[in-house]
Amino acid sequence: MTDDRLFLVTAAAGKTGTGAVEALLDRGHRVRAAVRREDERSRRLAAAGAEVVVADLLDLDDVTRLVRGVSGAYFCYPIREGLLDATVHFAQAATEAGVRSVVAMSQISARREARSHAARQHWLAERLLDRTGLLTTHLRPTLFAEWLTTWWDRHDGEGHLRLPFGDGRHAPITAADQSRVIAALLHDPEPHDRAAYALHGPVEMNHHEIAGAISGVLGIPVHYEPISVEEFSATLVDRGFPPHLVQHLGHIAVDYRNGVFAGTNDVVETITGRAPTSVEEFVLANKSAFDGEGVS
């Protein structure tokens, strides 16, 4: 069965965007995929059947073009300067165009009292979208499972995760599981209007337990090495991360230690009909990312 509605996916070349495009196409929908540049990722989206449009969410004219003829949109903005401007542009253009619904990517640490500038801006962006006439759903994921590959290091036959999370806990959620949630919410938005869903994987763990799960799949010793927030932030600066992102990640490390990212729920399974992916399943499916010396 096909469904001729047109859906917009912003950040379509990103972790959740690519999967959302694929899931919507699988449901028989038409998809407009907004990307920042043409590259191999955007060409794969076009080959899959998406209408690929290069656009800047900070340009009102670009956003106006993006939403024309669209029934619903996945709105996702990266952790960089400009979120509130982009949200205002989207809200105005979508309202003018008669867009019916939006699924907005926020974060689990989004709240008025957040010390992270990005987290507080996400909270404000949520409030702005709630004041529109759009059917609006906010997604607040805990840390992505993909983080494990970002901070993974392997040398001398052993794996290492050096992170500033102390003994805090979370249930890693994969981008693919989030993509399936996004597609399902866009397909049937009415029951979820003004909802804010925390998204978790199936099992809450601390990073020592996560290291043990990775070790069990790879068959090598894996160690979690807690570091200070200050050391972590200095590492981010050395790796060339922009100041806005460094400020955000430093403060979410504190939030993580304080339990903000903890918890589990049945949201993914309830909305999609499938249980979320475990850490072990994620590692097995992405084993190449953990192979080889000096991966990080």
C-alpha positions as CSV (number, residue, x, y, z in Angstrom):
1,M,0.0,0.0,0.0
2,T,1.3,3.5,-0.9
3,D,0.7,6.8,0.9
4,D,1.2,9.8,-1.3
5,R,1.8,12.3,1.5
6,L,5.0,14.3,1.3
7,F,7.2,14.4,4.4
8,L,10.2,16.7,5.0
9,V,13.3,15.3,6.8
10,T,15.8,17.9,7.8
11,A,19.4,16.9,8.7
12,A,18.6,14.0,6.3
13,A,22.3,13.0,6.0
14,G,22.7,12.7,9.7
15,K,22.3,9.7,12.1
16,T,18.6,9.8,12.6
17,G,17.7,11.6,9.4
18,T,19.0,9.0,7.0
19,G,17.1,6.2,8.8
20,A,13.9,8.3,8.9
21,V,14.1,8.9,5.2
22,E,14.5,5.2,4.6
23,A,11.7,4.2,7.0
24,L,9.3,6.7,5.4
25,L,10.1,5.5,1.9
26,D,9.5,1.9,3.1
27,R,6.0,3.0,4.2
28,G,5.3,4.3,0.6
29,H,5.6,8.0,1.4
30,R,7.2,10.6,-0.7
31,V,10.2,12.2,1.1
32,R,12.0,15.5,0.7
33,A,15.4,15.2,2.2
34,A,17.1,18.5,3.3
35,V,20.9,18.4,3.4
36,R,23.6,21.0,4.0
37,R,25.7,19.8,1.0
38,E,25.8,17.3,-1.8
39,D,28.0,14.4,-1.0
40,E,28.0,10.6,-1.1
41,R,25.4,10.5,1.7
42,S,22.9,12.7,-0.2
43,R,23.5,10.8,-3.4
44,R,22.5,7.6,-1.6
45,L,19.3,9.3,-0.4
46,A,18.5,10.3,-3.9
47,A,19.2,6.8,-5.2
48,A,16.8,5.4,-2.6
49,G,14.0,7.6,-4.0
50,A,14.1,10.8,-1.9
51,E,13.9,14.3,-3.3
52,V,17.1,15.8,-2.1
53,V,17.3,19.6,-1.5
54,V,20.4,21.5,-0.4
55,A,19.2,24.1,2.1
56,D,20.2,26.2,5.0
57,L,17.8,26.2,8.0
58,L,19.1,29.7,8.9
59,D,17.8,31.0,5.6
60,L,14.0,31.8,5.7
61,D,13.7,31.6,1.9
62,D,15.3,28.1,1.9
63,V,13.0,26.9,4.6
64,T,10.0,28.3,2.8
65,R,11.0,26.2,-0.2
66,L,11.5,23.1,1.9
67,V,8.1,23.1,3.5
68,R,6.0,23.8,0.3
69,G,3.5,21.0,-0.2
70,V,4.7,19.1,2.9
71,S,2.2,17.2,5.2
72,G,4.6,16.7,8.1
73,A,8.2,17.3,9.0
74,Y,11.1,16.0,11.1
75,F,12.9,19.0,12.4
76,C,16.4,18.4,13.6
77,Y,19.2,20.9,14.1
78,P,22.7,20.0,15.1
79,I,24.4,21.1,18.3
80,R,25.7,24.3,17.0
81,E,24.8,28.0,17.1
82,G,21.5,29.0,15.5
83,L,18.9,26.6,16.9
84,L,16.4,29.2,18.0
85,D,16.7,31.1,14.7
86,A,16.2,27.9,12.7
87,T,13.2,27.0,14.8
88,V,11.6,30.4,14.3
89,H,12.1,30.1,10.5
90,F,10.7,26.6,10.5
91,A,7.6,27.5,12.6
92,Q,6.8,30.6,10.5
93,A,7.3,28.9,7.1
94,A,5.5,25.7,8.1
95,T,2.5,27.7,9.4
96,E,2.3,29.7,6.2
97,A,2.5,26.5,4.1
98,G,-0.1,24.6,6.1
99,V,2.2,21.9,7.3
100,R,0.1,19.7,9.6
101,S,2.6,18.1,12.0
102,V,6.2,18.2,13.2
103,V,8.4,15.7,15.1
104,A,11.2,17.8,16.7
105,M,14.5,16.4,17.9
106,S,15.3,17.7,21.4
107,Q,17.4,16.1,24.1
108,I,16.8,14.5,27.5
109,S,18.6,17.4,29.3
110,A,16.4,20.1,27.8
111,R,14.9,22.1,30.7
112,R,14.6,25.7,31.8
113,E,17.4,25.3,34.4
114,A,19.9,23.6,32.1
115,R,23.4,25.0,32.4
116,S,24.2,23.8,28.8
117,H,23.3,26.6,26.4
118,A,22.2,24.1,23.8
119,A,20.0,22.2,26.2
120,R,18.2,25.4,27.4
121,Q,17.8,26.5,23.8
122,H,16.1,23.1,23.0
123,W,13.7,23.7,25.9
124,L,12.9,27.1,24.4
125,A,12.5,25.6,20.9
126,E,10.0,23.1,22.3
127,R,7.9,25.9,23.9
128,L,7.9,27.8,20.6
129,L,6.7,24.9,18.6
130,D,4.1,24.1,21.2
131,R,2.6,27.6,20.5
132,T,2.1,26.9,16.8
133,G,-1.0,25.2,15.3
134,L,1.1,22.2,14.3
135,L,0.6,18.7,15.7
136,T,3.8,18.7,17.7
137,T,5.9,15.8,19.2
138,H,9.2,16.3,20.9
139,L,11.8,13.6,21.2
140,R,14.3,13.6,24.1
141,P,16.8,10.8,23.6
142,T,19.4,9.7,26.1
143,L,22.9,9.3,24.8
144,F,23.1,7.5,21.5
145,A,24.7,4.1,21.2
146,E,26.8,5.6,18.4
147,W,28.6,7.6,21.1
148,L,30.4,4.4,21.9
149,T,32.1,4.4,18.5
150,T,33.0,8.1,18.7
151,W,34.9,7.7,22.0
152,W,36.2,4.2,21.4
153,D,40.0,3.5,21.4
154,R,41.6,0.1,20.8
155,H,45.3,-0.7,21.3
156,D,47.4,-3.6,22.3
157,G,44.4,-5.9,21.8
158,E,42.2,-4.1,24.4
159,G,39.4,-1.6,24.1
160,H,39.2,1.7,26.1
161,L,36.4,4.2,26.8
162,R,37.7,7.4,28.5
163,L,34.7,9.5,29.5
164,P,33.7,11.8,32.3
165,F,30.5,10.0,33.4
166,G,31.6,8.6,36.7
167,D,29.2,5.9,37.9
168,G,26.2,7.4,36.2
169,R,23.8,5.3,34.2
170,H,21.8,5.3,31.0
171,A,20.3,2.9,28.5
172,P,22.0,3.6,25.1
173,I,19.5,4.3,22.3
174,T,20.5,3.6,18.7
175,A,19.9,6.1,15.9
176,A,18.1,3.4,13.9
177,D,15.5,2.9,16.7
178,Q,14.9,6.7,16.8
179,S,14.4,6.8,13.1
180,R,11.7,4.2,13.3
181,V,10.0,6.2,16.0
182,I,10.2,9.4,13.8
183,A,8.7,7.7,10.8
184,A,5.8,6.2,12.9
185,L,5.0,9.6,14.5
186,L,4.9,11.4,11.2
187,H,2.7,8.6,9.7
188,D,0.2,9.0,12.5
189,P,0.7,12.2,14.4
190,E,-2.7,12.8,16.1
191,P,-2.3,10.6,19.2
192,H,1.1,12.2,20.0
193,D,0.3,15.9,19.8
194,R,2.2,17.9,22.5
195,A,3.9,14.8,23.8
196,A,7.5,14.8,24.8
197,Y,9.0,11.3,24.7
198,A,12.2,10.3,26.5
199,L,13.8,7.7,24.3
200,H,15.9,4.9,25.9
201,G,17.4,1.6,25.0
202,P,16.3,-1.6,26.7
203,V,18.8,-1.9,29.6
204,E,20.2,0.8,31.9
205,M,23.9,0.4,32.6
206,N,26.9,2.3,33.9
207,H,30.0,2.5,31.6
208,H,31.7,-0.3,33.4
209,E,28.8,-2.5,32.5
210,I,28.7,-1.1,29.0
211,A,32.4,-2.0,28.6
212,G,31.6,-5.5,29.8
213,A,28.9,-5.8,27.2
214,I,31.2,-4.7,24.4
215,S,33.9,-7.1,25.7
216,G,31.5,-10.0,25.6
217,V,30.8,-9.4,21.9
218,L,34.3,-8.6,20.7
219,G,36.0,-11.2,22.9
220,I,38.7,-8.8,24.1
221,P,39.2,-6.9,27.4
222,V,37.4,-3.5,27.4
223,H,38.0,-0.9,30.1
224,Y,36.0,2.1,31.1
225,E,38.4,4.8,32.4
226,P,36.6,7.6,34.2
227,I,38.1,11.1,33.6
228,S,37.3,14.5,34.9
229,V,35.0,16.9,33.1
230,E,37.9,19.3,32.8
231,E,40.1,16.7,31.1
232,F,37.2,15.7,28.8
233,S,36.6,19.4,27.8
234,A,40.3,19.9,27.1
235,T,40.3,16.8,24.9
236,L,37.3,18.2,22.9
237,V,39.2,21.5,22.4
238,D,42.3,19.6,21.2
239,R,40.1,17.7,18.7
240,G,38.7,20.9,17.3
241,F,35.2,20.8,18.6
242,P,33.5,24.3,18.5
243,P,33.1,26.2,21.7
244,H,29.3,25.9,21.7
245,L,29.6,22.1,21.6
246,V,32.4,21.9,24.1
247,Q,30.2,24.0,26.6
248,H,27.3,21.7,26.0
249,L,29.1,18.4,26.4
250,G,30.9,19.5,29.5
251,H,27.6,20.4,31.2
252,I,25.8,17.2,30.0
253,A,28.6,15.2,31.6
254,V,27.6,16.8,34.9
255,D,23.9,16.1,34.2
256,Y,24.8,12.5,33.4
257,R,26.5,12.0,36.8
258,N,23.4,13.6,38.4
259,G,21.0,11.0,36.8
260,V,19.5,13.2,34.1
261,F,20.2,10.6,31.4
262,A,19.1,7.6,33.4
263,G,16.0,5.4,33.0
264,T,14.3,3.1,30.7
265,N,10.7,2.9,29.3
266,D,8.6,1.2,26.6
267,V,8.2,4.2,24.3
268,V,10.2,2.7,21.3
269,E,8.3,-0.6,21.4
270,T,4.9,1.0,22.0
271,I,5.2,3.3,19.0
272,T,7.1,1.1,16.6
273,G,6.0,-2.4,17.7
274,R,9.7,-3.5,18.0
275,A,11.9,-3.6,21.1
276,P,14.8,-1.2,21.0
277,T,18.3,-2.5,20.2
278,S,20.6,-3.7,23.0
279,V,24.3,-2.6,23.3
280,E,25.3,-6.1,22.4
281,E,23.2,-6.1,19.2
282,F,24.5,-2.6,18.3
283,V,28.2,-3.7,18.7
284,L,27.6,-6.9,16.7
285,A,25.9,-5.0,13.9
286,N,28.7,-2.3,13.8
287,K,31.6,-4.6,14.6
288,S,33.9,-3.0,12.0
289,A,33.8,0.3,13.9
290,F,35.3,-1.5,16.9
291,D,37.9,-3.5,15.0
292,G,41.5,-2.4,14.3
293,E,44.0,-0.7,16.5
294,G,43.7,3.0,17.3
295,V,40.2,3.3,16.0
296,S,39.6,6.7,17.8
